[in-house]
Amino acid sequence: MSEAEYQASLGGPEPWDDDDELYDRAMRPLEDRTARGLWTTGAGDVLEIAGMTDEHLENAIAYAERNGFDDTDKIDELRAELATRGS
């Protein structure tokens, strides 16, 4: 399942493009969105990284890699969580 398909399955807003306000809001580095152990979805929901499914972690990492922001502490945190699961 792609990130867009995952977001659509949540019943939230449609996936965005890079010019969309939702994209800008979700990707800006706000304190509550960058706190250790938390991940902000494209829809703006804040999740505990430990509670994310393997598939959601993989999709979030793949999205970051495709869009050039995979060299961040937050993406490293997602990768580390996935590695602890042996996936």
N, C-alpha and C positions, 0 to 999 in steps of 0.2 A: 504494500500500500504506500503510495506516495504521500508526502507531507500535505499536499493539496487535498488528496482523498481523505486523509486522516482528519484534517480540519473540517471538511465537509461533513464527515460522519458525526462530528460533535454537534451539528445543528446550528453552529454559529454563523457568522457572516461568511460570505464567499471568500475564497483565497484572494489575496491581493497581488498587485504588481508593485514594483519598486517606487512608483509615484503616488501610491495610495496613502492617505492619512493614517489608516490603521497600521500599515507597515511602519511608518515613521514613529508612531506612538509605541508600538511593540518593541522596536529595535533600539530606542534611545536608552542610554545608560542611566536609569533612575535607581536610586538606592534600593528601593524595595524589589526591583527587578534584577538586581545583581547580587543580592545577598547570598552568601554561601548556602548551598543546599536547596535553592529555589530556582525555578525556571518559569519564564513567562511565555505562554503560548501566543500564537499569532492573533488569537481572539482577545488577548489581554488577561487571560486567567493566569493566576500564579499557582504553580504546582510544586510539591516537594519532589526533588529529583529522585529520591529513593523510592517514591511511589509511582514513577513513570514506568510504563511497560518497556521491555527490550525494544520492541518495534518503534515506539515513540522516541526513545533515545537514538536509535539508528537513524530515523527520519530527520530528527533535529540536527544531528551531526552532518548528515548528507546535505541537508538544506544549507547549513553554514558553509560547507565545502564548496557547493555549487555557487554560492554568492560571495565568496571571498572573505568571510569573516570567521574562518575556522581557526585562526591563530590567536585565540583569546583564552583567558583563564576560565571563562564559563564553559566553553566548548571542551577544554581540557577536563573540566569537572564532569561533564557528561560522559566523555570517553573513560574516565577513571571509574565512574559508576558502572558502566557497561562491562568494563574489564573485571570488576569484582564479581560479576555474575557468570563469568566464564563463557560469554557469548562471543 
